[in-house]
């Protein structure tokens, strides 16, 4: 199992076997490079821990525990787990500021504790097949069962698979902010220990936007300072947008060394963001690295399928994988901007969420005209957004929020899937459950919370973790720090989205740090021109991967339906690039992973 995760920790390996329990870890050495090998034990060796992640307040916790008499043997952040556990038991994880997937064994109590950080930055899977509890950071280290058809339905709806499901029956994701406790060989129990959620707006101490912007800038700087703590070089993944630009600026201000930045560009103009990234790099004199991406997906997509373990169809995984490969040549750690959109209101869908109640009836009337708009291959094109808007503006808030991002509708899934490959549950139920937990909060805050707890965790953070760790690069996300998030979660709607203006307070906070074109520019990110590629150089590749023979051999999708999707997209009748990307990634994943025997014995 440990050898399958060599890429996550090439620097060292460690293991512990104690009766019915075995722990193993691959280490990417970041803090206490020489002395921090794992597992790490408490004073008498009765508590042992392995961790993937970083604890940013470990120095403060260490000092407090030393005052209580605890003896530390390393300078590693991982060691605080065993001593804090001794003081507080399994819920000690509430005290941690950081990202972590952790496994702790208490030999005296015969208790195993698994925990995943509140924002779900680090992954943790577990399996209970055959009366054995097994767990790992990636699915490839676990034995697998059959394809979970409900997970497949979810994948087709979202292009990713929300927790707690995985693509395999019998294997689950431990949800963000949850503990799994297995004690004295009984049944494992799973419980939530933390849940970031919208807070009452009266928790914001000031009504003055200038004061709040200054406070937010100070909190961001505090978070970046904490996320720079390392005994190895730290860089920044720089997309040219507000979020990563702010991280690069603050890292340059906080670092005692010249910061390294890494950017991806494209030949297609609406997707190329190198110019704005370069402006930030020049302003702060960073050691800047660039890469222009061209569609070599025939070589890259099989590599991505192997890296992601389960079907994953966020097309921005491709540039994230490449920018991580670029960064890993020079640094071991990179800051990344995930979380800024969900916390501060950065998506076009949030504008649409607020517009729909006012202009929904007009949208329904205009729909026949909007549907006639020609399909463009440009990034977030007007025709694509307009069609999505008029099709869903009449729905209730949660359903329309999902419909604007939906990949395959229920009707499309029914037409696509072979009769014996249909799931039995509604993929949207996981959204409904999350949404129900925030009743009473402002509507936009509730929809942001759904994205924060599902789309961010099971799409964006999965993408960033797998793409970076495939190259032994640790990605850190300073926006997903309680110092920043507690303020963001208490902001009223007007400070996030008003009219067509998004991220209002965040833009105001970082305006003194960044060029005007970056602060006032449209949303950025490592996205690709998939629509254009799938109408041009990737068409032969797509037709080969999605051939009738391949689809019949796998037995999941109806070949005639897939062929029609390909033809409609290539002919420009509709932008179906997201659907095509999903079909491509599933089919490649099945060839790369599912059709092969598991590398780990059950």
Legacy VTK file of the C-alpha trace (Angstrom):
# vtk DataFile Version 3.0
C-alpha trace
ASCII
DATASET POLYDATA
POINTS 602 float
0.000 0.000 0.000
2.750 2.422 0.939
4.670 1.889 -2.272
1.651 2.895 -4.372
1.856 6.384 -2.803
5.557 6.942 -3.413
4.787 10.127 -5.390
3.154 11.721 -2.330
6.294 11.290 -0.254
9.496 10.343 -2.036
11.818 11.477 0.790
11.246 8.663 3.283
8.907 5.864 4.342
7.827 4.684 7.764
5.565 2.057 9.256
4.266 0.619 12.508
2.726 -2.804 13.125
1.038 -3.362 16.497
-1.221 -6.400 16.726
-4.266 -5.841 14.527
-3.151 -2.375 13.379
-0.598 -1.270 10.800
0.206 2.341 9.925
2.389 3.450 7.034
3.410 6.800 5.600
5.317 8.322 2.711
7.012 11.564 3.676
7.565 14.735 1.697
9.982 16.520 4.032
8.892 20.136 4.626
9.424 20.922 8.333
12.287 19.417 10.382
13.626 17.785 7.247
16.272 15.734 9.069
14.373 14.727 12.227
10.687 14.562 11.322
10.336 11.048 9.921
7.082 9.282 10.816
5.417 7.529 12.582
6.004 9.834 15.562
5.275 8.657 19.124
4.532 10.204 22.498
6.962 9.843 25.430
6.275 6.167 26.219
5.454 5.061 22.653
1.843 4.221 23.443
0.425 6.794 20.981
1.710 6.839 17.392
0.702 9.105 14.517
1.133 9.489 10.753
0.062 12.646 8.951
-0.310 14.055 5.469
-0.450 17.841 5.745
0.810 20.757 7.810
-0.189 22.236 11.168
0.405 25.992 11.019
-0.129 26.716 14.724
2.142 23.887 15.862
4.629 26.241 17.549
1.934 27.754 19.781
0.509 24.312 20.613
3.998 22.956 21.267
4.785 25.771 23.715
1.534 25.208 25.637
2.114 21.447 25.827
5.688 21.878 27.018
4.400 24.026 29.863
2.239 21.054 30.857
5.306 18.800 30.962
5.199 17.096 27.589
8.590 16.170 26.128
9.116 16.676 22.385
11.747 14.706 20.488
11.489 16.469 17.100
10.814 19.905 15.660
8.145 18.467 13.355
4.615 19.879 13.319
3.335 16.276 13.259
4.466 15.628 16.842
1.835 17.951 18.347
-0.834 15.370 17.447
0.264 12.733 19.941
0.693 15.111 22.883
-2.457 17.119 22.260
-4.369 13.850 21.917
-3.076 12.806 25.344
-4.585 15.961 26.800
-7.933 16.049 25.014
-8.699 12.723 23.346
-9.923 12.389 19.740
-11.536 15.822 19.588
-8.103 17.444 19.998
-8.247 18.087 16.239
-10.525 21.073 16.911
-7.468 22.963 18.131
-5.518 22.553 14.902
-4.994 25.288 12.331
-3.926 23.585 9.159
-4.587 20.964 6.531
-4.377 17.353 7.499
-5.349 13.748 6.998
-4.152 11.973 10.120
-4.177 8.443 11.548
-3.416 8.012 15.258
-3.082 4.717 17.129
-3.569 4.582 20.922
-2.251 1.159 21.910
-3.396 1.365 25.546
-7.021 2.006 24.605
-6.786 -0.088 21.408
-8.209 2.942 19.595
-7.568 4.114 16.048
-8.478 7.709 15.143
-8.694 9.027 11.579
-9.345 12.730 10.999
-9.655 15.082 8.040
-9.306 18.875 8.255
-12.440 21.083 8.381
-12.165 22.310 4.778
-11.246 18.926 3.296
-7.949 20.148 1.891
-6.276 16.775 2.352
-7.948 13.557 1.133
-8.715 10.458 3.182
-10.417 7.302 1.911
-11.404 4.234 3.884
-12.747 0.786 3.132
-14.520 -1.702 5.381
-14.601 -4.679 3.037
-14.111 -8.195 4.343
-14.248 -7.164 8.003
-11.050 -5.112 7.633
-10.733 -1.347 8.013
-8.225 0.034 5.508
-7.485 3.703 4.810
-5.263 5.769 2.534
-4.729 9.194 0.976
-5.597 7.849 -2.476
-7.795 5.071 -3.811
-4.908 3.350 -5.591
-3.620 2.136 -2.211
-6.896 0.335 -1.423
-8.500 -2.805 -2.843
-11.544 -1.972 -4.944
-14.926 -3.551 -5.509
-17.373 -2.790 -8.306
-18.226 0.567 -9.866
-20.786 2.293 -7.630
-23.621 3.178 -10.017
-24.913 5.965 -7.763
-21.403 7.452 -7.786
-21.409 7.185 -11.584
-24.685 9.128 -11.745
-23.145 11.780 -9.490
-20.067 11.974 -11.692
-22.200 12.553 -14.774
-24.147 15.285 -12.958
-21.147 17.111 -11.461
-17.986 15.892 -13.283
-16.737 14.796 -9.846
-18.000 12.508 -7.062
-19.124 14.149 -3.789
-18.278 12.619 -0.410
-18.931 10.240 1.173
-19.140 8.217 -2.035
-16.198 7.037 -4.082
-16.369 5.376 -7.474
-16.026 1.960 -5.776
-18.632 0.142 -3.727
-17.393 -0.513 -0.200
-14.966 2.438 -0.210
-15.831 5.909 1.088
-14.335 9.358 1.458
-14.100 10.552 5.048
-15.966 13.863 4.788
-14.261 17.147 5.604
-14.222 17.989 9.305
-14.976 14.420 10.369
-13.435 11.830 12.681
-13.514 8.077 12.285
-12.909 6.202 15.543
-12.372 2.434 15.688
-12.058 1.130 19.220
-11.365 -2.327 20.676
-12.134 -4.027 17.370
-15.762 -2.873 17.330
-17.517 -1.087 14.480
-15.975 2.209 13.311
-17.971 5.344 14.064
-17.897 8.546 11.999
-18.772 11.939 13.465
-18.355 15.585 12.545
-15.990 17.712 14.649
-15.997 20.948 12.619
-18.300 22.590 10.111
-17.439 25.979 8.542
-20.797 27.694 7.977
-22.362 31.103 7.351
-22.246 33.238 10.478
-24.665 36.002 11.488
-23.724 39.250 9.734
-23.734 41.065 13.092
-20.480 39.241 13.896
-18.746 41.676 11.513
-17.388 44.314 13.857
-17.619 47.279 11.480
-20.038 48.631 8.881
-17.281 50.672 7.259
-16.057 49.035 4.045
-12.637 50.646 4.262
-12.099 49.309 7.784
-13.278 45.835 6.751
-11.012 45.860 3.704
-8.066 46.757 5.916
-8.978 43.988 8.359
-9.293 41.459 5.553
-5.923 42.469 4.106
-4.323 41.994 7.534
-5.957 38.574 7.954
-4.790 37.459 4.520
-1.280 38.581 5.337
-1.420 36.631 8.609
-2.537 33.514 6.753
0.124 33.812 4.061
2.781 34.303 6.747
1.667 31.056 8.414
1.528 29.191 5.102
5.093 30.205 4.266
6.456 28.312 7.282
8.744 25.624 5.840
12.354 24.471 5.858
12.300 24.233 2.038
11.555 26.750 -0.771
7.936 27.924 -1.192
6.491 29.283 -4.456
3.128 30.580 -5.726
0.918 29.203 -8.528
0.017 32.471 -10.284
-2.982 32.505 -12.643
-3.216 36.243 -13.293
-6.378 36.670 -11.207
-7.139 38.434 -7.934
-6.765 35.443 -5.600
-3.388 34.122 -6.702
-2.149 37.652 -7.375
-2.891 38.610 -3.772
-1.066 35.516 -2.518
1.986 36.327 -4.646
2.015 39.937 -3.437
1.693 39.025 0.230
4.229 36.206 -0.057
6.713 38.670 -1.556
6.080 41.098 1.316
6.406 38.402 3.980
9.238 36.314 2.592
12.836 37.080 3.358
13.811 35.593 0.001
12.844 36.233 -3.611
9.542 34.434 -4.250
9.204 32.044 -7.172
5.965 32.222 -9.223
4.649 29.791 -11.836
2.102 30.491 -14.602
0.375 28.713 -17.487
-0.648 30.324 -20.784
-2.529 29.298 -23.937
-2.431 30.147 -27.630
-6.180 30.952 -27.497
-6.532 34.623 -26.529
-9.588 34.434 -24.241
-7.808 31.835 -22.090
-4.303 33.302 -21.994
-3.571 35.099 -18.717
0.202 35.344 -18.859
0.172 39.110 -19.360
-1.590 39.827 -16.059
0.428 37.194 -14.216
3.572 38.824 -15.581
2.471 42.244 -14.282
2.217 40.887 -10.735
5.536 39.062 -11.074
7.271 42.214 -12.323
5.756 44.402 -9.611
7.199 42.187 -6.896
10.334 41.095 -8.770
9.515 37.418 -8.393
11.545 34.661 -10.007
8.863 34.006 -12.612
8.397 30.815 -14.675
5.953 30.411 -17.588
4.653 27.557 -19.729
2.418 27.807 -22.821
0.040 24.832 -23.075
-0.907 23.288 -26.406
-3.390 20.403 -26.819
-1.314 17.303 -26.263
-4.191 15.679 -24.438
-3.627 12.330 -26.122
-0.495 12.023 -24.017
-1.668 13.909 -20.931
-5.184 12.602 -20.315
-4.120 8.992 -19.670
-1.574 10.326 -17.154
-4.313 12.323 -15.447
-6.621 9.309 -15.332
-3.923 7.356 -13.499
-3.187 10.248 -11.118
-6.813 10.826 -10.096
-7.806 7.219 -9.275
-11.490 7.811 -9.935
-13.295 9.572 -12.790
-12.637 13.307 -12.554
-13.630 15.675 -15.351
-12.748 19.197 -14.260
-10.747 20.139 -17.356
-8.638 22.613 -15.365
-6.903 19.541 -13.908
-4.772 19.515 -17.052
-3.158 22.968 -16.632
-2.986 22.467 -12.850
-1.083 19.233 -13.443
1.311 21.015 -15.815
1.875 24.094 -13.645
2.554 21.746 -10.706
5.086 19.872 -12.816
6.690 23.215 -13.687
6.798 24.347 -10.041
8.106 21.035 -8.710
11.354 21.542 -10.616
12.244 24.415 -8.261
10.151 24.232 -5.065
8.605 21.648 -2.744
5.687 23.836 -1.602
3.414 26.179 -3.579
0.604 28.506 -2.479
-2.629 28.225 -4.468
-5.785 30.359 -4.535
-8.552 27.792 -3.966
-11.403 28.965 -1.733
-11.412 32.642 -2.667
-14.416 32.330 -4.980
-16.561 30.309 -2.574
-15.786 32.515 0.427
-15.959 35.956 -1.184
-18.438 35.499 -4.048
-16.374 35.096 -7.205
-18.538 33.024 -9.550
-20.840 34.199 -12.344
-23.455 31.888 -10.866
-23.671 34.083 -7.761
-24.590 37.066 -9.924
-27.180 34.869 -11.637
-28.493 33.679 -8.245
-29.309 37.273 -7.300
-30.669 38.265 -10.728
-32.985 35.302 -11.242
-35.736 36.294 -8.761
-36.019 39.700 -10.474
-35.800 38.783 -14.157
-36.799 35.129 -14.210
-40.120 35.750 -16.024
-38.374 37.824 -18.680
-35.764 35.094 -19.091
-38.475 32.537 -19.823
-39.954 34.768 -22.516
-36.522 35.395 -24.051
-35.494 31.739 -24.049
-36.495 30.928 -27.671
-34.314 33.780 -28.944
-31.390 32.967 -26.638
-31.407 29.320 -27.684
-30.750 30.452 -31.272
-27.438 32.128 -30.377
-24.499 30.463 -32.181
-22.176 28.379 -30.008
-18.800 29.962 -29.247
-15.559 28.305 -28.143
-14.479 31.313 -26.042
-13.967 31.125 -22.278
-17.229 31.560 -20.303
-18.821 32.820 -23.515
-21.924 35.003 -23.452
-23.982 32.489 -25.411
-23.100 29.657 -23.003
-23.960 31.681 -19.898
-27.127 33.141 -21.433
-28.461 29.734 -22.436
-27.729 28.277 -19.016
-29.442 31.252 -17.355
-32.713 31.174 -19.305
-33.019 27.398 -18.961
-32.917 27.474 -15.149
-33.963 30.974 -13.989
-37.495 29.794 -13.149
-36.380 27.018 -10.765
-36.144 27.209 -6.931
-32.838 28.645 -5.614
-30.857 25.424 -5.042
-32.089 23.678 -8.177
-31.273 26.624 -10.454
-27.873 27.105 -8.805
-27.077 23.494 -9.650
-28.657 23.655 -13.117
-26.309 26.470 -14.161
-23.373 24.110 -13.552
-24.992 20.740 -14.288
-23.162 18.509 -16.755
-25.694 15.830 -17.699
-29.318 16.421 -16.649
-31.400 13.499 -15.297
-32.969 13.106 -18.743
-29.567 13.161 -20.452
-28.194 10.569 -18.008
-31.186 8.320 -18.652
-30.545 8.510 -22.395
-26.783 8.048 -22.048
-26.467 5.159 -19.601
-27.096 1.539 -20.495
-30.263 0.275 -18.723
-28.321 -1.907 -16.282
-25.926 0.930 -15.393
-28.399 3.352 -13.815
-28.133 4.397 -10.176
-31.073 4.498 -7.781
-30.449 7.749 -5.849
-30.701 11.398 -6.883
-27.207 12.979 -7.024
-28.681 16.300 -5.930
-29.664 14.868 -2.525
-26.190 15.658 -1.173
-26.736 19.319 -2.155
-30.171 19.367 -0.546
-28.819 17.988 2.721
-26.057 20.624 2.881
-28.474 23.422 1.935
-30.954 22.388 4.646
-28.299 22.864 7.346
-28.122 26.645 6.789
-31.806 27.553 6.937
-32.186 31.145 8.140
-28.962 32.457 6.579
-28.954 34.858 3.627
-29.779 33.061 0.368
-26.476 33.780 -1.331
-24.552 32.642 1.759
-26.457 29.342 1.696
-25.538 28.715 -1.945
-21.917 29.685 -1.309
-21.923 27.200 1.566
-23.079 24.412 -0.750
-20.154 25.215 -3.044
-17.741 25.493 -0.101
-18.726 22.113 1.297
-19.173 20.133 -1.933
-17.818 21.693 -5.140
-14.695 23.059 -3.461
-13.989 19.899 -1.445
-14.791 17.239 -4.018
-13.729 19.041 -7.187
-11.281 21.915 -6.767
-9.320 20.584 -3.792
-9.200 17.078 -5.277
-7.816 18.604 -8.469
-5.179 20.631 -6.645
-4.104 17.812 -4.328
-3.763 15.086 -6.989
-2.238 17.327 -9.638
0.375 18.697 -7.237
1.152 15.507 -5.330
1.604 13.606 -8.606
4.785 15.687 -8.842
5.658 15.516 -5.116
4.619 19.150 -4.653
2.700 20.271 -1.572
-0.027 22.803 -2.438
-1.147 25.108 0.380
-4.345 27.166 0.271
-4.174 30.305 2.476
-7.777 31.368 1.808
-8.943 28.199 3.594
-7.604 29.311 6.938
-9.941 30.078 9.855
-8.267 33.478 10.230
-9.602 34.408 6.773
-12.713 32.234 6.593
-14.318 33.418 9.844
-14.515 36.955 8.462
-15.648 35.845 5.004
-18.417 33.638 6.411
-19.902 36.590 8.319
-19.959 39.067 5.410
-23.356 40.304 4.188
-24.277 39.739 0.541
-23.643 43.382 -0.461
-19.936 43.023 0.383
-19.618 39.971 -1.818
-21.870 40.445 -4.854
-23.818 43.525 -5.974
-25.184 43.777 -9.500
-22.513 42.309 -11.758
-19.694 43.114 -9.319
-18.208 40.052 -7.606
-15.778 39.690 -4.679
-16.399 43.314 -3.757
-14.657 43.396 -0.380
-11.799 41.168 -1.459
-11.041 43.354 -4.482
-11.102 46.429 -2.268
-8.790 44.767 0.242
-6.141 43.769 -2.303
-6.404 46.849 -4.551
-3.336 48.514 -2.939
-1.303 45.365 -3.671
-2.075 44.639 -7.319
-2.155 46.295 -10.761
-5.550 47.814 -11.614
-6.029 45.444 -14.581
-5.788 42.468 -12.223
-8.099 43.905 -9.544
-10.765 44.946 -12.056
-10.282 42.053 -14.475
-12.626 39.169 -15.138
-12.391 35.901 -13.252
-9.151 34.010 -13.863
-8.012 30.501 -13.150
-6.150 27.615 -14.701
-8.885 26.723 -17.204
-8.383 25.395 -20.724
-9.959 26.067 -24.151
-11.609 22.659 -24.167
-14.468 23.713 -26.476
-12.017 24.885 -29.156
-9.698 21.903 -28.761
-12.646 19.494 -29.079
-13.696 21.208 -32.309
-10.170 21.140 -33.678
-6.989 19.216 -32.882
-8.552 16.828 -30.336
-11.429 15.613 -32.510
-9.580 12.513 -33.817
-8.473 11.646 -30.272
-12.022 12.027 -28.922
-13.518 9.876 -31.679
-10.916 7.168 -31.067
-11.335 7.074 -27.278
-15.133 7.181 -27.562
-15.352 4.676 -30.396
-18.268 2.293 -30.577
-15.990 -0.680 -29.883
-14.512 0.906 -26.735
-17.917 1.914 -25.370
-19.445 -1.508 -26.037
-16.493 -3.203 -24.350
-16.923 -1.106 -21.197
-20.706 -1.350 -21.261
-21.662 1.896 -19.491
-22.654 4.369 -22.234
-24.827 3.978 -25.317
-22.515 4.470 -28.323
-25.154 6.142 -30.514
-25.840 8.779 -27.830
-22.131 9.494 -27.355
-21.648 9.786 -31.126
-24.445 12.346 -31.299
-22.850 14.396 -28.491
-19.532 14.425 -30.354
-21.185 15.397 -33.644
-23.303 18.186 -32.124
-20.294 19.736 -30.424
-17.948 19.474 -33.417
-20.616 20.946 -35.723
-21.017 23.939 -33.395
-24.685 23.267 -32.668
-24.033 23.474 -28.911
-21.090 23.736 -26.540
-20.954 20.206 -25.126
-17.278 20.318 -24.192
-17.938 19.686 -20.506
-20.002 16.617 -21.294
-17.398 15.369 -23.767
-14.573 15.925 -21.313
-16.476 13.872 -18.752
-17.026 11.012 -21.176
-13.376 11.074 -22.211
-12.050 11.035 -18.659
-14.382 8.235 -17.549
-13.505 6.082 -20.549
-9.766 6.650 -20.105
-10.054 6.015 -16.364
-11.834 2.738 -17.010
-9.082 1.629 -19.380
-6.277 2.814 -17.081
-7.641 1.782 -13.689
-10.930 -0.093 -13.549
-10.145 -2.672 -16.196
-6.895 -3.650 -14.518
-6.505 -5.818 -11.396
-5.966 -3.853 -8.197
-2.334 -3.548 -7.159
-3.284 -4.161 -3.535
-4.459 -7.551 -2.318
-7.851 -7.501 -0.638
LINES 1 603
602 0 1 2 3 4 5 6 7 8 9 10 11 12 13 14 15 16 17 18 19 20 21 22 23 24 25 26 27 28 29 30 31 32 33 34 35 36 37 38 39 40 41 42 43 44 45 46 47 48 49 50 51 52 53 54 55 56 57 58 59 60 61 62 63 64 65 66 67 68 69 70 71 72 73 74 75 76 77 78 79 80 81 82 83 84 85 86 87 88 89 90 91 92 93 94 95 96 97 98 99 100 101 102 103 104 105 106 107 108 109 110 111 112 113 114 115 116 117 118 119 120 121 122 123 124 125 126 127 128 129 130 131 132 133 134 135 136 137 138 139 140 141 142 143 144 145 146 147 148 149 150 151 152 153 154 155 156 157 158 159 160 161 162 163 164 165 166 167 168 169 170 171 172 173 174 175 176 177 178 179 180 181 182 183 184 185 186 187 188 189 190 191 192 193 194 195 196 197 198 199 200 201 202 203 204 205 206 207 208 209 210 211 212 213 214 215 216 217 218 219 220 221 222 223 224 225 226 227 228 229 230 231 232 233 234 235 236 237 238 239 240 241 242 243 244 245 246 247 248 249 250 251 252 253 254 255 256 257 258 259 260 261 262 263 264 265 266 267 268 269 270 271 272 273 274 275 276 277 278 279 280 281 282 283 284 285 286 287 288 289 290 291 292 293 294 295 296 297 298 299 300 301 302 303 304 305 306 307 308 309 310 311 312 313 314 315 316 317 318 319 320 321 322 323 324 325 326 327 328 329 330 331 332 333 334 335 336 337 338 339 340 341 342 343 344 345 346 347 348 349 350 351 352 353 354 355 356 357 358 359 360 361 362 363 364 365 366 367 368 369 370 371 372 373 374 375 376 377 378 379 380 381 382 383 384 385 386 387 388 389 390 391 392 393 394 395 396 397 398 399 400 401 402 403 404 405 406 407 408 409 410 411 412 413 414 415 416 417 418 419 420 421 422 423 424 425 426 427 428 429 430 431 432 433 434 435 436 437 438 439 440 441 442 443 444 445 446 447 448 449 450 451 452 453 454 455 456 457 458 459 460 461 462 463 464 465 466 467 468 469 470 471 472 473 474 475 476 477 478 479 480 481 482 483 484 485 486 487 488 489 490 491 492 493 494 495 496 497 498 499 500 501 502 503 504 505 506 507 508 509 510 511 512 513 514 515 516 517 518 519 520 521 522 523 524 525 526 527 528 529 530 531 532 533 534 535 536 537 538 539 540 541 542 543 544 545 546 547 548 549 550 551 552 553 554 555 556 557 558 559 560 561 562 563 564 565 566 567 568 569 570 571 572 573 574 575 576 577 578 579 580 581 582 583 584 585 586 587 588 589 590 591 592 593 594 595 596 597 598 599 600 601
